């Protein structure tokens, strides 16, 4: 099939692009993936992944099928077996669009690659993946990468569908970052900050009671240590958290999920 858009596909593509500017949060992203998008790239399941530099991908599943909503995408994508895991590894190795389908032959299909016959791994799948296409954006500077796996398609992917996906990829990449990157980067920042704050076991115990608004004397009685020792622990905690007082220490500890 030709990789050029038909007149109808061109009209649908422009409508998708125009509607992309309205996407500001996850619910709108899901809605954008429906409607006209489904006419160009019909699918029952979309797994979206984001990676920050060398960080592992974080995933979001878009599907109305309960069996996919209930299954952790990490298992499907980063497992040792299954067609989706094998396709993802092939994409990581080549950065080329990867397609699978019941009637697609293994090999190079020009605009995309079929790394293995679907029949080869279908028996390994715990969920029926069926036809799929997997592609993404991996910047040369290894900053923020995204990938998208459209699965459970009504027919085998072909050159025309991959061409459409290539055209839509910049919009998918940008919107995924816009909708999810702040949340993910904030979580990662908090995790890294938590790792950088190394409290001793005793300091963690003191902090736990600080968060419950206990005084030094009360903490001393609970832990059976002297108030002066508690004071020293509190000062060490404030130094490590880079704060000036107990209230700030509790606030920052809550932000970093310390002593929970």
C-alpha positions in Angstrom: 0.0 0.0 0.0 1.2 3.5 -0.7 2.7 5.5 2.1 0.9 8.7 0.9 -2.2 9.9 2.7 -5.6 9.7 0.9 -7.7 12.8 0.8 -9.8 11.4 3.7 -6.8 10.6 5.7 -5.3 14.0 5.2 -8.6 15.6 6.5 -8.5 13.4 9.6 -4.9 14.1 10.2 -5.4 17.8 10.2 -8.4 17.5 12.6 -6.2 15.4 14.9 -3.5 18.1 14.8 -5.9 20.9 15.4 -7.4 19.1 18.4 -4.0 18.4 19.9 -3.7 22.0 21.1 -6.6 21.4 23.4 -4.9 18.5 25.3 -3.8 19.7 28.7 -4.3 16.8 31.1 -4.6 12.9 31.0 -8.3 12.7 30.5 -8.1 15.0 27.4 -5.1 12.9 26.1 -7.3 9.8 26.3 -10.1 11.6 24.5 -7.8 12.8 21.8 -6.7 9.2 21.2 -10.3 8.4 20.4 -12.5 9.8 17.6 -10.5 10.7 14.5 -7.4 9.1 15.8 -9.1 5.7 15.9 -9.9 6.1 12.2 -6.2 6.5 11.3 -4.7 4.1 13.8 -7.5 1.9 15.1 -6.6 0.0 18.3 -8.0 -1.4 21.6 -4.8 -0.9 23.6 -2.2 1.8 23.8 0.8 1.5 26.1 2.7 4.8 26.5 6.2 4.9 28.0 8.4 7.8 29.2 12.1 7.6 30.2 14.2 10.4 31.6 17.8 9.9 30.5 19.0 6.6 31.9 15.9 6.1 34.0 13.6 3.1 33.3 10.5 3.7 31.4 7.3 4.6 33.3 4.2 3.4 31.7 0.6 4.4 31.2 -2.1 2.0 29.7 -5.0 3.4 27.7 -7.6 0.7 27.2 -11.2 0.0 28.0 -10.4 -3.7 28.3 -10.3 -4.8 31.9 -7.7 -7.5 31.4 -5.2 -4.8 30.3 -6.1 -2.3 32.9 -5.5 -4.9 35.6 -2.1 -6.1 34.3 1.0 -4.1 35.1 2.6 -3.0 31.8 6.1 -3.5 33.2 5.3 -7.3 33.2 4.2 -7.2 29.6 7.0 -5.0 28.3 10.0 -5.8 30.4 9.3 -9.5 30.9 11.5 -12.2 29.4 8.8 -13.7 27.3 5.9 -12.6 25.2 5.5 -10.9 21.9 5.3 -7.4 23.4 8.5 -7.8 25.4 10.4 -9.2 22.4 9.1 -6.3 20.2 10.1 -3.7 22.8 13.6 -5.1 22.9 13.8 -5.0 19.1 12.7 -1.4 19.1 15.3 -0.5 21.8 18.0 -2.1 19.6 17.0 -0.4 16.3 14.8 2.6 17.1 12.8 1.6 14.0 9.1 1.0 13.9 8.3 -2.5 14.9 5.2 -4.3 13.7 3.6 -7.7 14.4 0.7 -9.3 12.7 -0.7 -12.8 12.1 0.1 -12.6 8.4 3.3 -10.5 8.5 6.4 -12.2 7.5 9.6 -11.8 9.5 12.1 -9.4 8.0 12.7 -5.8 6.8 9.5 -4.3 5.3 11.1 -1.0 4.3 9.5 1.5 6.6 9.2 -1.0 9.5 10.7 -4.2 10.7 9.1 -7.5 11.7 11.7 -9.0 14.1 9.9 -12.4 14.4 6.8 -14.1 13.3 3.8 -13.5 15.6 3.2 -17.3 15.7 6.7 -17.7 17.2 5.7 -16.0 20.5 1.9 -16.1 20.5 1.9 -19.1 22.7 4.0 -17.3 25.3 1.6 -14.4 25.7 -0.6 -14.4 28.8 -2.8 -11.8 27.2 -4.0 -11.7 23.6 -1.9 -8.9 22.0 -2.7 -9.6 18.4 -1.7 -7.1 15.8 0.5 -4.3 17.0 2.9 -1.5 16.0 5.5 -0.1 18.3 7.5 3.2 17.8 8.8 6.1 19.7 11.1 9.1 20.0 14.7 8.7 21.3 16.6 12.0 21.2 20.3 11.9 20.4 21.1 13.7 23.7 19.3 10.8 25.6 17.1 13.3 27.4 13.5 12.4 27.5 12.4 9.4 25.4 8.9 8.1 24.7 7.5 5.1 23.0 4.0 4.0 22.0 2.6 0.5 21.4 -0.7 0.4 19.6 -2.1 -3.2 20.0 -5.2 -5.2 19.4 -5.6 -3.7 16.0 -8.3 -5.0 13.7 -5.8 -5.9 11.0 -2.1 -6.3 10.3 -0.1 -3.0 10.3 1.2 -2.0 6.9 3.4 0.7 5.4 0.5 3.2 5.2 -0.2 2.9 8.9 3.4 3.2 9.8 3.7 6.3 7.7 0.7 7.8 9.5 2.3 6.9 12.9 5.5 8.6 11.8 3.5 11.8 11.0 1.7 11.7 14.3 4.8 10.8 16.4 5.9 14.4 17.1 2.4 15.2 18.5 2.2 12.0 20.5 5.7 12.7 22.0 5.0 16.3 22.8 1.6 15.6 24.3 2.8 12.7 26.4 5.5 14.9 27.9 3.1 17.8 28.4 0.6 15.6 30.2 2.8 13.3 32.2 6.4 14.7 32.5 5.7 17.1 35.3 4.2 14.3 37.5 6.9 11.8 36.6 9.8 14.2 37.0 8.4 15.4 40.3 8.2 11.8 41.6 11.7 11.1 40.3 13.1 14.3 41.9 11.5 13.3 45.2 13.0 9.8 45.0 16.4 11.1 44.2 16.3 13.6 47.0 15.1 10.8 49.4 18.1 8.7 48.3 20.5 11.7 49.0 19.2 12.1 52.6 20.8 9.3 54.6 19.4 9.2 58.1 20.6 6.7 60.7 18.1 4.3 62.2 18.0 6.4 65.4 17.5 9.6 63.5 14.6 8.0 61.6 13.0 7.0 64.9 13.4 10.6 66.2 12.0 12.0 63.0 9.0 9.7 63.2 8.1 11.2 66.6 8.9 14.7 65.4 6.2 14.2 62.7 3.8 13.4 65.6 4.6 16.7 67.2 6.4 15.2 70.2 8.8 17.3 72.3 12.4 16.4 72.9 11.5 15.3 76.4 8.6 13.1 75.2 10.8 11.5 72.5 13.5 10.9 75.1 11.1 9.1 77.3 9.7 7.0 74.4 13.1 6.0 73.1 14.7 5.7 76.6 17.5 8.2 75.8 18.5 11.6 77.2 16.8 14.8 76.0 20.3 16.1 75.1 20.8 13.0 72.8 17.4 13.7 71.2 18.4 17.4 70.6 21.6 16.2 68.9 19.6 13.9 66.6 17.2 16.7 65.8 20.0 19.0 64.8 21.6 16.3 62.6 18.2 15.7 60.9 17.8 19.5 60.2 21.3 19.6 58.9 20.8 16.7 56.5 17.4 18.0 55.4 18.9 21.5 54.9 16.2 23.2 57.0 16.3 25.7 59.9 13.7 24.4 62.3 11.6 21.4 63.3 8.5 22.5 61.4 10.5 22.7 58.2 12.1 19.3 58.9 8.7 17.7 59.3 7.4 19.4 56.1 10.4 18.3 54.0 10.3 14.8 55.5 6.7 14.5 54.4 7.6 15.7 50.9 10.3 13.0 50.7 8.3 10.3 52.4 10.9 9.9 55.1 10.2 8.0 58.3 6.9 6.7 57.0 
